[in-house]
Amino acid sequence: MNGQAHLEWLRSRRSIRVFAARALERDVLERVLEGAITAPSSTNRQPWRFSVVTARDLRQRIVDAVRERTEAMKAIIRRGHHAEDFGSYGDFFFEPLETAAAIVIPQYRPYPDLIAQLIESGGGDPAAMPTASAMQAELCSTSAAIMALLLQANAEGVGSCWMAGPMVARDQIHALLGIAAPWRMVGAVALGWPEESPPARQRKQLDQVVRWHEEKP
Ligand SMILES: Cc1cc2nc3c(=O)[nH]c(=O)nc-3n(C[C@H](O)[C@H](O)[C@H](O)COP(=O)(O)O)c2cc1C
């Protein structure tokens, strides 16, 4: 695939929120996860883990937990001063999970920042000499893995939606899946065979988001 064709393919990915009632085969899921672990990571630590939930009962318990916590959150927002502006906040916190054939809960674990400790032990101030922890390198690495997962899913024809909404039920999901410190979930990814083909969402133009510092001719 040449560069232009690859770019068009990248543009073909969509967040899919409605899925067919059809299971995802294990070999497809394994390739999707193999895709995820191709990602680069800080000092190649690969600080990620993935819980892959296809069991119907457990999926339902996750959906119920997120729905319950979302409703509780919405009730609190409705009582606040911002009800008019944020009345719909909380939409799509759990809906894509309802029809997903698989729910993936990516997790990352932070590591002690050895370089920061070395700087400190030599009398330096790590705050003035930022290191990997200043960019949450393990979270960044795991986010890269999630993006690779979404792209492999797209290549498989599998729909996906990476969601922050389920964080509202983080404690419940951690308990359901046995996720314990130092591991932390990074949202949820709904996966399934697409039952919708939404149009592309608007992107900011390159000149809005890129600042060039070019060599002058
Ligand atoms: C970190 C992150 C959190 C997101 N959380 C949600 C979510 O909770 N619910 C949802 O329906 N979509 C969620 N999305 C999907 C975005 O809404 C979507 O990526 C964006 O609107 C652009 O659309 P596209 O992915 O189809 O290009 C999230 C995406 C990211 C990267």
The ligand as a Tripos MOL2 file, in Angstrom:
@<TRIPOS>MOLECULE
LIG
   31    33     1     0     0
SMALL
NO_CHARGES

@<TRIPOS>ATOM
      1 C1        -10.2330    8.4770   24.6130 C.3       1 LIG1
      2 C2        -11.5370    8.4010   23.8400 C.ar      1 LIG1
      3 C3        -12.7350    8.3260   24.5340 C.ar      1 LIG1
      4 C4        -13.9500    8.1690   23.8440 C.ar      1 LIG1
      5 N1        -15.0970    7.9660   24.5720 N.ar      1 LIG1
      6 C5        -16.2490    7.6590   23.9200 C.ar      1 LIG1
      7 C6        -17.4110    7.2750   24.6580 C.ar      1 LIG1
      8 O1        -17.4280    7.2160   25.8840 O.2       1 LIG1
      9 N2        -18.5300    6.9600   23.9580 N.ar      1 LIG1
     10 C7        -18.5580    6.9940   22.5910 C.ar      1 LIG1
     11 O2        -19.6060    6.6800   22.0250 O.2       1 LIG1
     12 N3        -17.4700    7.3570   21.8600 N.ar      1 LIG1
     13 C8        -16.3140    7.6670   22.4910 C.ar      1 LIG1
     14 N4        -15.1810    7.9740   21.7800 N.ar      1 LIG1
     15 C9        -15.2270    8.0150   20.3170 C.3       1 LIG1
     16 C10       -15.2160    9.4600   19.8060 C.3       1 LIG1
     17 O3        -16.4710   10.0340   20.0130 O.3       1 LIG1
     18 C11       -14.8540    9.4290   18.3170 C.3       1 LIG1
     19 O4        -13.5600    8.8980   18.1540 O.3       1 LIG1
     20 C12       -14.8830   10.8280   17.6820 C.3       1 LIG1
     21 O5        -16.1850   11.3540   17.7160 O.3       1 LIG1
     22 C13       -14.4120   10.7940   16.2210 C.3       1 LIG1
     23 O6        -15.1690    9.8620   15.4850 O.3       1 LIG1
     24 P1        -14.4920    8.6500   14.7080 P.3       1 LIG1
     25 O7        -13.7920    7.7820   15.7070 O.co2     1 LIG1
     26 O8        -15.6220    7.9020   14.0310 O.co2     1 LIG1
     27 O9        -13.5260    9.2290   13.7210 O.co2     1 LIG1
     28 C14       -13.9740    8.1630   22.4310 C.ar      1 LIG1
     29 C15       -12.7510    8.2590   21.7380 C.ar      1 LIG1
     30 C16       -11.5460    8.3600   22.4270 C.ar      1 LIG1
     31 C17       -10.2460    8.4150   21.6740 C.3       1 LIG1
@<TRIPOS>BOND
     1     1     2 1
     2     2     3 ar
     3     2    30 ar
     4     3     4 ar
     5     4     5 ar
     6     4    28 ar
     7     5     6 ar
     8     6     7 ar
     9     6    13 1
    10     7     8 2
    11     7     9 ar
    12     9    10 ar
    13    10    11 2
    14    10    12 ar
    15    12    13 ar
    16    13    14 ar
    17    14    15 1
    18    14    28 ar
    19    15    16 1
    20    16    17 1
    21    16    18 1
    22    18    19 1
    23    18    20 1
    24    20    21 1
    25    20    22 1
    26    22    23 1
    27    23    24 1
    28    24    25 2
    29    24    26 1
    30    24    27 1
    31    28    29 ar
    32    29    30 ar
    33    30    31 1
@<TRIPOS>SUBSTRUCTURE
     1 LIG1         1 GROUP 0 **** ****
